[in-house]
């Protein structure tokens, strides 16, 4: 892919689209396109890798469990999510593409 905005799914797509752009040991970069999807009720992401995201287009409501916090993201906003930090997507606008760039990375172990 030469353009991050190329080959977008239709605005009525029933599922989010995940496209891996680059993968290396300890690093994965992907484009995620949401068209109104949100996390299932009661579901929380709790990933082993850290995740840095930037919203390239659209809007989203990203919620964290601890501390209880919801962030309304707009195009250009970025967030770093520590490994194992529980989070979910509460909302993306239906009928339009919300485009995320997600960088998943290994985080060094913290000293005990």
C-alpha positions, 0 to 999 in steps of 0.5 A, a space after each residue: 500500500 502506498 497511501 494510508 487512505 487507499 482501499 478503504 472499506 465501504 462506509 456500511 461495512 459490518 466489521 472493522 478492517 485491520 490491515 497490517 502495514 509492517 511487522 518486525 520482532 517486537 513491533 507491528 504497525 496496522 491501519 484500522 478502519 471503523 465504520 460505526 463499530 464499538 467494542 462489545 458490551 463488557 469487552 475490554 482489550 488487555 494487550 501484552 504489547 504497548 499500543 500507540 495510536 493516532 486517529 487520522 480521520 474521524 472520531 472515536 470515544 476511547 474508554 479506559 478502565 483504570 482510572 475510569 476515563 473516556 477520551 473523545 478523540 478527533 483527527 490528529 489526536 494520539 494516545 499511548 496505551 501501556 501494556 495490559 491497560 484495559 481499554 475499549 472503544 465506546 463509539 465511532 460514528 456510523 456511516 463514515 470511516 474512522 481511520 486509526 494508525 496503531 503501533 504495537 510495541 514491546 515494552 521493556 520490563 519494569 524493575 521490581 
